[in-house]
């Protein structure tokens, strides 16, 4: 399968560059002339858009005491081609390759706890920590039909990136997560919009293969079942796919209401409602108020009739509630956020498909997935000064006891954390170049029973990330 993907990507790149080279011999268009409808396929093809992305990424995990640290520096090169529209149809394809520059031995486990690396391996190959070079992946390959004013309504079929709560690119390593399916984004007027579809495949960040939606579960995750045994649902989840639907309503410029339903057939159903309203304080200041409600229910046998191979406990359900108060002033935003997970079960959301940035209490490099009875607070700020964007915050996350397996899948103690992120966009001759820095600290506050399995790669640790991007 890997050879097929590599061959297909090479053929597509050859086709694109072949047309480009051939086109240099034909001055069909002049730069200052009015373009007419192309008479041959080659000329139409050359009206498309080619984009490239080079990303140099370095990350270091510094655990407390003498627990195992890991590091990695690598480069990813990606290219995509987007054709012009023909009768409202267009095609997009692209792929990437990752090369390791230097890194620690990611197959090595910590001698004290036998814990594997959690963060760095996602830069490379989660399914084989020793595989670090020439990691080739076919990423996008889709056909899109668009219509309406500005072609804002679209239906896309194939391999693509979508942006939905919990299903998104989560491109905080080298290459993003991708999905495959039939996806629609339809504008229903000035105030209404709907988005949704059927997803039947996924290529999670840190992998080179494409999987069925059910088969993709367990690539990133670990943890314990309710009976204390290791989870064993990887490649054992039976599902016909992920069905998503959403409806968005803007009754005014100050108010936005959205509802979503996520249904992983034979596994779980997730219903989401969000409302936000912005109050004008004066000419330069606003106050945003937001609320979120989520209900998750297990469906059928949770993905497998064998309880140890099921993703979610049959018959279980859980509620999440979140709120935000955000002060806005020109290029500055400061928000107080709260998220609470109920105690009737674990909230479970596949880490393979995206991040939880949709949730108000989310902070990068940790999740709510796998936990119940959580109370999270954070104070977060964003500011832009010319080409410099920075954000940062501090948070408190009250977790269930690490030995309460029913509500604590990954054994995470109560903790506090701080994040700082800087993003500088270069201009003029260096336009397209950006530099990103992320610093994260997580410190234990809850009981960990002098067992370092509850600390390594979780708390009492620093995470340092530096990324240099060039988009062209």
N, C-alpha and C positions, 0 to 999 in steps of 0.2 A: 504493500500500500504506500509506503514511504517513497519507493522508487517511482510509483505512478504519479504521486503529487509533485515530486521533483521534475519529472519529465513533462508533466502538463504545464507547470509554471515556466519551464525553459521554453516550451513551444510558444506559449502566449507572449513571453518577452521577445522571442525571435520574430513573431508576427508583427508586434508593435514596432520594433526597431527596423525591421525589414521595410515596412511601409514608410517609416520616417526617412530612411536612407534613399529609397526610391523617389520619394517626394522631393528630395533636394535637386533632382535633375529636371523638375517640372516647375516653372515659375507661373503656376496657374493664378496665384494671387499676388498682387503687389501690396506692400504695407499701407499705402495711402489710398488704395482703391476701394470701392464699395463691393463687398463680397456678394457674389451671386450663388445660386444653388449649384453645388458641385455636379459635374457631368460624369464623373467616374468615382468608384468606391474609394479609391486612394485619397482623393481630395476631400471627400466627406470625412474620412477617418482622421485626417490630419487636423480637422477642426476640433477634435477632442482635446481633453485636458489631461496632462501627465503630471503627477505629483510624486515627490520623493521625500523620504524622512530618514535622516541619519541620527541615531541616538546613542551617545556614549553614557553609560550608566555605571555608577559605583555605589556599593552599599556595604556597611559594616555593622555587625551585631555585637555589642559589648555586654555580655552577661556579667552578673555580680560574682564576686569571689573567684574560684578557679573553675567555674562551669565553662563549657566549651563555647568559644566565640567562632563566628564565621564571617567571611567577607567574599566579595566578588566584584570584578570589573569586566564589563563586556561591551560590545558594540552591536547594534542592530541596524540593518539597512533594509529599507522597504520601498517599494515602488507600486503605484497604482495608476491605471488608465481609466478614464471616464469618457465615453464616446459622446458626441453631440446627439441631440434628439433627432429621430427620424419617425415622423408620424406619431409623436409623443412617446416613442420608445427609445431607451438607451441601455447600453451594457456597461458594466464596470467590472474590472478584474484587477487583482494585485496579489503580491506575496512578499515574503520577507525572509531574511537569513540572519542568524545570530552567530557571532564569534566570541569566544572567551579570550580575554587578554591575560588576566591572572585571577586566581580564586583559591580558596581553601578546599580541602577534600570534603565535599558535601555528602559523600557516602559514609563518612565517619560519624559514629554516634558518641554522645557524651559518655565518658567512662563511668560517671557516678550514677546517672539516671537512665542511661540507654536511650535518651531522647534524640530524635533526628532533627536536622535543621528545619526551621519553619519558614523563614523569610527569603534567604538568598537563593534557594533552589528554584523558586518561582521565576528567576531570571532565565533559567535554562530549561531543563526537562524534568518535570515532576515525577514522571514515570521511571526515570533512570538518572539518578543524581550524578553518575559518572559521564553522562553524555552532555558535552558542553560546546562542541564546535560544529559548524556547518549545519545548524539547526534550521532547516528549510520548511516553510509552511505556506501553502496556498491559503490566502486569507479571504479575499473578496472574489466572488464570481456570481454576479446577479444580473437580472433583467428587470428594468423598471418601466412602468407605464405611468405617465403623469398627465394631469389635465387641470382645467380651471384657470383662474387668474394667477399669472405668474407660475403656473404649474405647481401650485402649493399642495394639491392633492396628489398622492402617489401610492402605487401598489408595487412592491418589490418582491421578487421571488429569487431565492438563492442564498448564497453565503454573504453575510452583511453584518454591520454593527447597528444595534438599536440602543436607544436610551430610554429606559423605563425604570421605575423603582425596583431595585434588586437584580435587574437584568440590564447590563451595560458593559462598556468596554473595560472598566477597571484597569486602565493603562498606566498603573503606577510602578511597573517594572520596565521591561524592554518592549514587549509587544502586547496588544490588547486581547481581551476575550472576544470571541466572535460567535455568532449564532447562524443557523440555517433554517429557512422556512419561508412562509408566505406572510408578508407584513404590509399593512395598509395604514396610511395617515391621511385622513380625509377632513377637509375644511367644510363646515356646514353653515357658513355665514360669518359675520363679523364677531359673533359671541360664542359660537359653538365649534368644537373640534373633537373628532374621535380618532383613536389609534388602537391598533391591536392586530392579532393574527395567530397563526399556528406555527410553532417552532418545533422542528423534528430533529435538529442536530446542533451540536455545540463543539467548539474548539477552545477550551479554557486557556487562559493565560498560562504560559509555562508548559505548553504541550505542542506537538507537531501534528497530531492526528485530529480527525473529526470523529465524534462519537454521537450516538443517539442520545436524546436528552436524559433518559433514564440511566443509560450506561455511563454518562459523564459524571454522575454523582459518586463521590468518594475519592476522586483524584486529588483534591486539595484537603479533604477533611479527614479527621481521625476521631479520637474520642471514644467514649464508652456508651454501651447500651444501658437500658434501665436496670438490667440485672448485674451490671458491673463487667460484663464481657466486652472485648474489643468489638467495635462496629465492624460489620462484614457485609455492607451493602454495595461496595464497589463492584460494578459489572453484574450486579444481581437484581437491579431494580427493573421491573417490567412496566413500561408505560408507552402509550401511543403518541406522546408528545405533550408540549406545554401550550396551553391556550390562554391568551391574554386579551383583555378588552379594557378600554378606558374611555371616559367621556369628560371633556373639559368645558367649563362654562365661565365666561367673564361677563357678569352683568354690568360691570363698570371698569374703568381703568384701575380702580383701587381694590377691586375684589376679584378673587379667583377661586373657583371650586372645582375639584377633580375627584372622580371616583374610578377605582380600578378593580378588576377581578383577575386573579392569576389561578389557573387550574392545571396542575400537573396530574394528568389522567392516572387513576389508580393509586395516587400517592397523597396529595393534599390539595386544599383550596384556600386561597388567601384573598380576602376582601379588604380594600383600603379606601378610606375617605379622607380628604384634606381640604381645608378652607383657610384662606389667607385674606386679610384686609389691611390696607394701609391708611393710617390717619395722618393728615397734614397738620404739623405742629406750627410751622411758619413757612416763610418762603424757601428756606434751605434745609429744613428738618422734617423727617417723617418718622412714624412709629408703625412698624409692621407687627401684627398679631396673627399667629398661626396655630392651628390645632390639627392633629392627625389621630386617626383611629384605625386599628388593624385587627382583624379577626382571622385566625388560622384554624382550620379543621382538618383532621386526618380523613382520608377517603379510602374506602374499601379496606384492604389489608396493609396499607401503608407502603405498597410497592413490592411486597414479597410475602407469601403465606408463612414463611419461616420468620418468626419474630426477630431472630438475631440478624437476619439479612434484610429487614424492613428499614426504610428510611425514617419513618415516624411511627409512634405507637398507635395502633388502631384504636379509634374512638376518642383520641385525645383532642383537646382544643386549647387555645390560649388567646388572650387579648393583649394588645399593646396600645398605650396612649402616649401622646407626645404633644408638647407645646413650645412655642417660641415667642419671645418678645424681643424685637430688634429695633434699635435706634439707628437711623440713617441720616448722614449729613454729608452731602456732596460725595467725595470719594471714600468715605469712611462708614463702616457698619460695625456695630457692636451688638451681640445677641446673647441673651440668657436662654438656655435650652434645657428641656427636661424630657426624659423618656422613661416610661415605666412598663415593665413586662409583668403580666399576671403570674400567679403561682399555681395555675391549674395544669401546667405542663411546660415543656420547652418550646421556645420559638425556634423554628428550624427553617433556614433558607440556604439553598446550595451556594457555597462560596465560589464554586466554579463559574458561575454565571454573571457575577458582578458584585459591586460593593453596596454598602448600605447608606451611601451619602444622602439618599432621600430622607432618612430619619433625622429629626432635629438634634438628637443627642449624639450623633455619630462623630467620631474623630478618627482620622486616618491611622491605619495600622492596628485596628482592633474592631471587633464586631459584636452584635447582640445575638447572632446565630448560636444556638446550642444552649441557651440559658432561659430560665424562668425566674420569677421573683427578683427582678432587677430594678433598681432605682438609680438613674443616671442624671447628673447635672453637669453642665459645662458653661463656661463663659468664653465667648469666642469673638475675635475681632478681625476685620478685613480693612486694608487700606491700600490705596494706589497713589503713588507720587510719580508722575510722568511715566517712565517705562518700568518702574519698580513696583511690583505687587507683593504685598506681604500679608500673611495671616498667621494667627496663633491663638492659643487658648489654653485653659487649664480645666481639668474635669475631675469629678469624683464619681466612682462607679461602685455602688453597693451590690455585691454578688451574693448568691446563696453559698452556704458553706461548701468548701471544696469536696467534702465527703458526701454531700447531698447529691448523689449521682442522678437522681430523678430530675433535678433542675439544673445541674451543672455538668454538661456533657464533656467539657474539656478541662475541668479541674482548675478554674480560674478564681483566685482569691479576690476579695474586695481590694480595689487599688485606686490610686490617684495618678494623673498623668498630665503632661504638658507637651504641646506641639508648637513648633515654629517652622514656617515655610516661607521661603523667599523665591520670587520668580522675576528675573530681569529679562526684558525683551529688547534686544539690540535694534538699532535703527540705521537709517541711511545705507551705507555700503554693506552693513552687516544685517540688513533686514532678513528675517527668517531664522536668525540665530537666537536662542534663548538659553538661559542658565537657571537651574532650579536647585534649591537646597532644602532638605527636610531634616529636622532634628526632632526626635521623639524620646521622651523618658516616661517610663511607667514604674511606679513604686508600690510595693505591697503595703496594704493597711490591714487586711484580714488575716486570720489564722491560716498558716500553711504547714503546721505540725512538724516543723523541722525536716520536711521532705522536699528536697530540691526539685522533684518532678512537678511540683506546683509553682515553681519559680522560673525554671529555665525557659527562655524564649517567650516568657509571659510577663513577668514583673521584675523589679529591681534590675532593669536593663536599659541601655541606650541603643537607639537605632539612628545611624547617620546615613544619609543618602545624598548623592550629588549627581546631577544629570545635565548633560549638554546636548541640546537638540538643534538640528538644522533642517528646516522644511523648505523645499524648493518645488 
